[in-house]
Amino acid sequence: MPSSRWTTWAWMLLLPGCAMGWPKQRSSATSDIRNCTISPPFLPPSVTDTSIQLNALRQRMQFYNISAYIIPATDAHMSEYIAERDARLAWISGFTGSAGTGVVTTKKAGLWTDSRYWTQAERQMDCNWELQKIVWTDSIGEWLLQEIPAGENIGLDPFLFSIDLWNSYARVLQGSSRILVPIEDNLVDLVWGTQRPLSPTSEIYLLPETFTGSTWQEKVSGIRRQMEQHSRSPTAVLLSALEETAWLFNLRGDDISYNPVFYSYALLTTSDISLFVDRSRLSAEALQSLSAQCPGPLCVQVKEYDQVRARVQTYAQGDVRVWIGTEYTTYGLYRVIPQDKLVESSYSPVMTTKAVKNDKEQTLLRAAHVRDAVAVIQYLLWLEKNVPKGSVDEFSGARYVDKLRREKEHCKGASFETISASGLNAALAHYSPSNVSSRKLSVDEMYLSDSGGQYLDGTTDITRTVHWGDPTPFQKEAYTRVLMGNIDLARLVFPSETSGRVVEAFARRALWEVGLNYGHGTGHGIGNFLSVHEWPVGFQSNNVPLVKGMFTSIEPGYYQEGEFGIRIEDVALVVEAQTKHGVGEKAYLTFEVLSLVPYDRNLIDIGFLSEDQIQYLNTYYETIRQRVGPELQRRQLEEEYEWLRRNTQPFSRGTLVAASLGTLAITSLVSALLPDRQA
């Protein structure tokens, strides 16, 4: 699925293109969005009344002597997905999108989000809130300069802003006589009070050795070697991202929906290890693993979660150098470390090491994708049988594919909220249905299913778009061009350590040729039973270069507003390419696609495909038959096995000719029998 972190960047870069030559898009219905221009305002049932929350927040602002308060949609670990207790922006504004920033002044309230969420915001916010349709941090700063008089204070929680984001606001306000004030007491939390969801209490458990690529001791030793080899010889690494501590210590939890992580920090020095977490939640097995080599350099000292700031501040007073990843370290922790004792990089060594899977991790992920393919094939067959009966809607479909996954070995649930979108809803890249409003699936509309699973041996994410009736020529062309982009990037050969942004255009080229495009990123990293969107792998400017062993999604798309949406997503492993000539010491690379579900034949216009693309498609289908076919037979899923055989038949130019002749013959017969039939 498109990641909110990199999709926001893509939308900002592509917004000019929306007004320069893209196909004219049909406006969607407005009966379910607010209208604040009439009296009284029209507010749909989905709107949240925020008057009480805003009045209470403004009273707190007065007490702290600030004229504006900035509220992001993240947590203290810069997580993309957050727990309900951290959904401060949603509680104060009613807006539940995963990307946005709110600003409350003494008289106004504004929300900034990108175009993916404009309709959602208009459906959820009351008229206390203004929707700002420019997403740059500079635009928020400029709005603050207009609304806040010189000499007044602008407050924010320093533990909810990354270093770079804090500096962006400081730069915009520099020299304006407006003062950016860090307030460690979160004002929304104070207003939320006892209504705020409680801290999690579920068990934090040790991942069985069968499902880990290395022991945590081996991982710690590897990070310490990187510290020794660094030019500035850092004495410690501070870990703030939740997946960093989960991966490093082979621990998992369920503090955030769809993500097997837990609230924690870690401080790894050359001689000791501190894990900041709620000790009472650690299982006996987890505690035993962490303390097995105590005392000594591989002994983990478990400290309370809220002690991290004080511990880092105390440690930083010595003759030390602390290595941090600026993308995930908050300004609240950054500010307690003296500048001359900081070693900064965009990502910590744990984040970059985690991104490159070893042989065992690769084997585990491959196995997870075979079982995942079985679930998706079961789902697609079920849809074929039930959609014509009119018995499936978006919500019931999403629940059913989730159920099919949960039945599979080692599955712990979905890896994100399933996107199940029919017709015009599929044009919203992050649409998810509810049991309140859910569109009926129809043979007359395109349907997009973007779903994934969390398995003990890997995380999956796959999107397939289908049509059970007669797609229009434009729909078939758009789908085929999206498929061409998927194929062109997947079969690309490129030098090792090439940046993803250099090759990303191959996924767009077939669309660009006819003036089409899509407004989200082309791919994201993926974890081993961790985050479905794993940084820093991907195809954006702030991703790291691609190297052997990385996993990424490849997911081009096309979205016709008010009509339909197309996305084809596969997870791929970066592998060494077999080239005719070898030049230099570094190997050339390519992708091995691990998602194993055929594309919709009904939407493929083979006339657009080159011979090389057809050959690639046939080879991919043979791989699906070889890897998934035996698993279906082992499970005695004979109907699904026959579905797989039908849908992985090889393509050829002969197929195109036969199909064309068949269509021509049928058309001639109909014309002869029904001469007065209107076209």
Residue pairs with C-beta under 8 A, 6 or more apart in sequence:
1 416
1 419
1 430
1 450
1 452
1 461
1 463
1 532
1 533
1 555
1 569
2 429
2 430
2 520
2 521
2 524
2 555
2 567
3 80
3 521
3 524
3 533
3 538
4 80
4 98
4 99
4 430
4 533
5 80
5 533
5 535
6 520
6 521
6 524
6 538
6 539
6 540
6 543
7 99
7 114
7 116
7 429
7 430
7 519
7 520
7 521
8 99
8 114
8 135
9 521
9 540
9 541
9 542
10 519
10 520
10 521
10 540
11 114
11 115
11 116
11 135
11 519
11 520
12 114
12 135
12 136
14 517
14 519
15 115
15 519
17 517
18 115
18 519
21 515
22 515
22 516
22 517
23 515
23 516
23 560
25 560
25 561
25 562
26 560
26 561
26 562
26 563
27 561
27 562
28 119
28 424
28 561
28 562
31 44
32 44
32 46
32 123
33 44
33 119
33 122
33 123
34 41
34 42
34 43
34 44
34 47
34 122
34 123
34 125
34 126
34 127
35 41
35 42
36 127
41 127
43 126
43 127
44 123
46 123
46 124
47 94
47 123
47 124
47 125
47 126
48 93
48 94
48 124
48 125
48 126
49 126
50 92
50 93
50 94
50 109
50 125
50 126
50 128
50 129
51 126
51 128
53 91
53 92
53 191
54 92
54 104
54 109
54 128
56 191
57 69
57 92
57 104
57 187
57 188
57 191
58 104
58 106
60 187
60 190
60 191
61 67
61 68
61 69
61 104
61 106
61 155
61 187
62 106
64 155
64 181
64 183
64 185
64 187
65 153
66 152
66 153
66 154
66 155
66 181
66 183
67 105
67 106
67 148
67 149
67 152
67 153
67 154
68 103
68 104
68 105
68 106
68 144
68 147
68 148
68 152
68 154
68 155
69 103
69 104
69 154
69 155
69 156
69 187
70 101
70 102
70 103
70 140
70 154
70 155
70 156
70 169
71 88
71 89
71 92
71 93
71 101
71 102
71 103
71 104
71 188
72 89
72 101
72 102
72 160
72 161
72 165
73 82
73 87
73 88
73 89
73 90
73 97
73 98
73 99
73 100
73 101
74 80
74 82
74 86
74 160
75 82
75 83
75 86
75 160
76 86
76 159
76 160
76 240
76 330
76 332
77 240
77 241
77 242
77 263
77 328
77 330
78 162
78 240
78 241
78 327
78 328
78 330
79 86
79 241
79 242
79 256
79 259
79 261
80 98
80 531
80 533
81 98
81 256
81 257
81 258
81 259
81 416
81 531
82 256
83 197
83 200
83 255
83 256
83 257
84 197
85 196
85 197
85 198
85 199
87 96
88 186
88 188
88 189
88 192
89 95
89 100
89 101
89 102
89 111
90 96
91 188
91 192
91 196
92 102
92 104
92 188
92 191
93 102
93 109
93 111
93 124
93 125
93 129
94 124
94 125
94 126
94 129
95 102
95 111
95 113
95 117
95 120
95 121
95 124
95 125
95 129
96 120
96 124
97 113
97 116
97 117
97 120
97 121
97 430
98 430
99 113
99 114
99 116
99 117
100 111
100 112
100 113
100 117
100 121
101 111
101 112
101 113
101 140
102 109
102 110
102 111
102 112
102 129
103 109
103 110
103 112
103 140
103 143
103 144
105 147
105 148
107 147
108 130
108 147
109 128
109 129
109 130
110 129
110 130
110 131
110 132
110 140
110 143
111 121
111 125
111 129
111 130
111 131
111 132
112 132
112 134
112 135
112 139
112 140
113 121
113 131
113 135
114 135
115 133
115 519
116 428
116 429
116 430
116 519
116 520
117 430
118 131
118 133
119 428
120 428
121 131
122 131
125 131
132 139
132 140
132 143
137 165
137 168
137 169
137 172
138 168
138 172
140 169
140 172
141 168
141 169
141 172
141 173
142 172
144 154
144 172
144 173
144 178
145 172
145 173
145 176
145 178
148 154
148 178
150 176
150 177
150 178
151 177
151 178
152 178
152 179
153 178
153 179
153 180
153 181
154 169
154 173
154 178
154 179
154 180
154 181
155 181
155 182
155 183
155 187
156 169
156 180
156 181
156 182
156 183
157 182
157 183
157 184
157 186
157 187
157 332
158 166
158 182
158 183
158 184
158 330
158 331
158 332
158 335
159 184
159 186
159 330
159 331
159 332
159 333
160 186
160 330
161 169
161 330
161 331
161 332
162 326
162 327
162 328
162 329
162 330
162 331
163 326
163 329
163 330
163 331
163 334
164 326
164 327
165 331
166 180
166 331
169 180
170 180
173 179
173 180
182 331
182 332
182 335
184 332
189 196
199 263
199 278
200 253
200 254
200 255
200 262
200 263
200 281
201 281
202 253
202 254
202 255
202 281
203 253
203 281
203 282
203 283
204 251
204 252
204 253
204 262
204 277
204 278
204 281
204 282
204 283
204 286
205 251
205 252
205 253
205 283
205 285
205 286
206 250
206 251
206 283
206 285
206 286
206 289
207 250
207 251
207 252
207 456
207 529
208 456
209 215
210 456
211 364
211 410
211 456
211 457
211 528
211 529
212 250
212 360
213 357
213 358
213 360
213 361
213 364
213 528
214 222
214 358
214 360
215 250
216 248
216 249
216 250
216 289
217 293
217 298
219 247
219 248
219 250
219 350
219 353
220 248
220 268
220 273
220 298
221 298
222 353
223 237
223 248
223 268
223 349
223 350
223 353
224 268
224 270
226 349
226 353
227 233
227 234
227 235
227 237
227 270
227 323
227 349
230 323
230 343
232 321
232 343
233 321
234 321
234 322
234 323
234 343
235 269
235 270
235 320
235 321
235 322
236 267
236 268
236 269
236 270
236 315
236 320
236 321
236 322
236 323
237 267
237 268
237 322
237 323
237 324
237 348
237 349
237 350
238 265
238 266
238 267
238 312
238 322
238 323
238 324
238 329
238 333
238 348
239 245
239 248
239 265
239 266
239 267
239 268
239 348
239 350
240 265
240 324
240 325
240 328
240 329
240 330
240 333
241 325
241 328
241 348
241 351
242 255
242 256
242 259
242 261
242 262
242 263
242 264
243 259
243 261
243 354
243 527
243 530
243 531
243 534
244 266
244 328
244 348
244 350
244 351
244 354
245 251
245 262
245 264
245 265
245 266
245 275
245 277
246 252
246 253
246 260
246 261
246 262
246 264
246 530
247 350
247 354
247 527
247 528
247 530
248 266
248 268
248 350
249 266
249 275
249 289
249 290
249 300
250 289
251 262
251 282
251 286
252 260
252 261
252 262
252 529
253 260
253 261
253 262
253 281
254 260
254 262
255 261
255 262
255 263
257 417
258 413
258 414
258 415
258 416
258 417
258 454
258 532
259 530
259 531
259 532
260 412
260 454
260 529
260 530
261 530
261 531
262 277
262 281
263 277
263 278
263 305
264 275
264 276
264 277
264 305
265 275
265 276
265 277
265 305
265 308
266 273
266 274
266 275
266 276
267 273
267 274
267 276
267 308
267 311
267 312
267 315
268 274
269 315
269 320
270 297
271 297
272 297
272 299
272 301
273 297
273 298
273 299
273 300
273 301
274 300
274 301
274 303
274 311
275 290
275 300
275 301
275 302
275 303
276 303
276 304
276 305
276 306
276 307
276 308
276 311
277 302
277 303
277 304
277 305
278 304
278 305
279 287
279 302
279 304
282 290
282 302
287 302
290 299
290 300
290 302
291 299
291 300
293 299
294 300
303 311
308 333
309 332
309 333
309 336
312 322
312 333
312 336
312 337
313 336
313 337
315 322
316 322
316 336
316 337
316 338
316 341
320 341
321 341
321 342
321 343
322 337
322 341
322 342
322 343
323 343
323 344
323 345
323 348
323 349
324 333
324 334
324 337
324 342
324 343
324 344
324 345
324 348
325 345
325 346
325 347
325 348
325 351
326 334
326 344
326 345
326 346
327 346
327 347
327 351
327 535
327 536
327 542
328 347
328 348
328 351
334 342
346 536
346 542
347 535
347 536
347 544
351 535
351 536
352 536
352 544
354 527
354 530
354 534
355 525
355 534
355 535
355 536
355 537
355 544
355 550
356 547
356 548
356 549
356 550
357 365
357 528
357 549
357 550
357 551
357 573
358 549
361 528
362 549
362 573
364 457
364 458
364 528
365 457
365 458
365 459
365 528
365 551
365 571
365 573
365 594
366 458
366 594
367 457
367 458
368 410
368 453
368 455
368 457
368 458
368 459
368 460
369 458
369 460
369 571
369 594
369 595
369 596
370 596
370 627
370 628
370 631
371 408
371 409
371 410
371 411
371 455
371 631
372 405
372 408
372 452
372 453
372 455
372 460
372 462
372 595
373 595
373 596
373 597
373 624
373 627
373 628
373 631
374 408
374 628
374 631
374 632
374 635
374 637
374 640
375 401
375 404
375 405
375 407
375 408
375 453
376 401
376 449
376 451
376 462
376 464
376 597
377 597
377 628
377 632
377 640
377 643
377 644
378 404
378 637
378 640
379 397
379 400
379 401
379 404
379 449
380 464
380 466
380 597
380 643
381 639
381 640
381 643
382 400
383 392
383 397
383 441
383 447
383 466
383 468
384 468
384 643
386 392
387 441
387 442
387 443
387 447
387 468
388 443
388 468
390 440
390 442
392 400
392 440
392 441
393 433
393 438
393 439
393 440
393 441
394 420
394 421
394 422
394 425
394 433
394 438
394 439
394 441
395 420
395 433
395 434
395 435
395 438
396 438
397 420
397 441
397 449
398 418
398 419
398 420
398 432
398 433
398 451
401 418
401 420
401 449
401 451
402 413
402 414
402 418
402 451
405 411
405 413
405 414
405 451
405 453
406 413
408 453
408 455
410 455
410 456
410 457
411 453
411 454
411 455
412 454
412 455
412 456
412 529
413 453
413 454
414 451
414 452
414 453
414 454
415 452
415 453
415 454
415 459
415 460
415 461
415 532
416 451
416 452
416 461
416 532
417 432
418 432
418 449
418 450
418 451
419 430
419 431
419 432
419 448
419 449
419 450
419 451
419 463
420 432
420 433
420 447
420 448
420 449
420 451
421 428
421 431
421 433
421 439
421 447
421 448
421 449
421 565
422 439
422 440
422 441
422 442
422 445
422 446
422 447
422 448
423 439
423 442
423 445
423 446
423 447
423 563
423 564
424 561
424 562
424 563
424 564
425 431
425 433
425 439
425 565
426 446
426 447
426 448
426 465
426 559
426 564
426 565
426 566
427 559
427 560
427 561
427 562
427 563
427 564
427 565
428 559
428 565
429 519
429 520
429 557
429 559
429 565
429 567
433 439
441 447
442 469
443 468
443 469
444 469
444 470
445 467
445 469
445 564
446 465
446 466
446 467
446 471
446 475
446 564
446 565
446 566
446 603
447 465
447 466
447 467
447 468
448 463
448 464
448 465
448 565
448 566
448 567
449 463
449 464
449 465
449 466
450 461
450 462
450 463
450 567
450 569
451 461
451 462
451 463
452 459
452 460
452 461
452 462
452 532
453 459
453 460
454 529
454 532
455 529
456 529
457 528
457 529
458 528
458 529
459 526
459 527
459 528
459 529
459 530
459 531
459 532
460 526
460 571
460 595
461 526
461 532
461 553
461 569
461 571
462 569
462 570
462 571
462 595
462 597
463 555
463 567
463 568
463 569
464 568
464 597
464 599
464 600
465 479
465 565
465 566
465 567
465 568
465 600
465 603
466 600
466 602
466 603
467 475
467 600
467 602
467 603
468 602
471 479
471 602
471 603
473 605
475 564
475 566
475 603
476 603
476 604
476 605
477 514
477 605
477 608
478 511
478 516
478 558
478 560
478 566
479 558
479 566
479 568
479 600
479 603
479 604
479 605
480 603
480 604
480 605
480 606
480 608
480 609
481 510
481 511
481 513
481 514
481 516
481 558
481 608
482 510
482 511
482 556
482 557
482 558
482 566
482 567
482 568
483 568
483 599
483 604
484 510
484 608
484 609
484 613
485 506
485 507
485 508
485 509
485 510
485 511
485 556
486 507
486 554
486 555
486 556
486 568
486 570
487 613
487 616
487 617
488 506
488 507
488 509
488 510
488 613
489 503
489 504
489 506
489 507
489 522
489 554
489 556
489 591
490 554
490 570
490 572
490 591
490 593
490 616
491 590
491 591
491 612
491 616
492 503
492 506
492 590
492 591
493 577
493 579
493 588
493 589
493 590
494 502
494 503
494 546
494 588
494 589
494 590
495 586
495 588
495 589
496 546
496 547
496 548
496 586
496 587
496 588
496 589
497 545
497 546
497 547
497 586
498 545
498 546
498 589
499 541
499 543
499 545
499 546
500 522
500 523
500 537
500 538
500 539
500 540
500 543
500 545
500 546
500 552
501 539
501 540
501 541
501 543
503 539
503 546
504 521
504 522
504 523
504 539
504 540
505 512
507 522
507 539
507 554
507 556
508 517
508 518
508 522
508 556
510 608
511 517
511 518
511 556
511 558
516 558
517 558
518 556
518 557
518 558
518 559
519 559
520 557
521 538
521 539
521 540
522 538
522 539
522 554
522 555
522 556
523 538
523 539
523 552
523 553
523 554
523 555
524 533
524 534
524 535
524 537
524 538
524 552
524 553
525 533
525 534
525 535
525 536
525 537
525 538
525 550
525 551
525 552
526 532
526 533
526 534
526 537
526 551
526 552
526 553
526 571
527 534
534 551
535 543
536 542
536 543
536 544
537 543
537 544
537 546
537 550
537 551
537 552
538 552
539 552
546 552
546 574
546 589
547 574
547 589
548 574
548 575
548 576
548 587
548 589
549 573
549 574
550 573
550 574
551 571
551 572
551 573
551 574
551 594
552 571
552 572
552 574
552 591
553 569
553 570
553 571
553 572
554 569
554 570
554 571
554 572
554 591
554 593
555 567
555 568
555 569
555 570
556 567
556 568
557 565
557 566
557 567
557 568
558 565
558 566
559 565
559 566
568 599
569 595
570 593
570 594
570 595
571 593
571 594
571 595
572 591
572 592
572 593
572 594
572 595
573 591
573 592
573 594
574 589
574 590
574 591
575 589
575 590
575 591
575 592
576 587
576 588
576 589
576 590
577 587
577 588
577 589
577 590
579 588
582 588
593 620
596 623
596 624
596 627
596 628
597 624
598 621
598 624
598 644
598 647
598 648
599 617
601 647
604 651
606 614
606 651
606 653
606 655
606 656
606 659
607 656
609 617
609 651
611 653
614 651
614 652
614 653
617 651
618 650
618 651
621 648
621 649
621 650
622 648
622 650
624 644
624 648
625 644
625 645
625 648
628 644
629 641
629 644
629 645
632 638
632 640
632 641
632 644
633 641
670 677
671 677
